[in-house]
C-alpha cells in the first residue's frame, strides 16, 4: 500500500483510497473499455468534410507540464500519436523529450495535464497502460 501511494522518486502515486475503488477489485468491464474507446475516437481530428484525416488515435497528450522544483521541463505540451504511424519525437537538448517519455511510461508523474494511451489515463490506469506499451529509448 505504502509503495503505491508513495512510490518514491520514480512512479506515479495512487490516491490514498485506491483499495476502495471498484476498478481496483474488478478492473474494467468490456462496457467501460468500449466507452473509453469511443471517447478516444471522438478526439480524432477531422477534415472539412468530417472525415478522419489520419486514423485511430493511440496516444493523446493534453496540456502536460512538468516542473522539477522551480525549473520547467515541459510547458503545456499537447500532441497526438496515431496507431500504425511511425512518429519521430525530435528536439534539441533540454527540449523535454526524455521527460515526456518518462511521464508516458509512468516513471514520473506530470505536474499537470492529461495523457491517454489507448483510452486509459496514465494517472489512474498505469498498470493497464504498462501492459499495452513498449518503449525502447535511443
Secondary structure by P-SEA (a helix, b strand, c coil): cccccccccccccccccccccccccccccaaaaaaaaaaaaaacccccccccccccccbbbcbbbbbcccccccccccccccccbbbbbcccccccaaaaaaaaaccccccbbbbbcccccccccaaaaaaabbbbcc
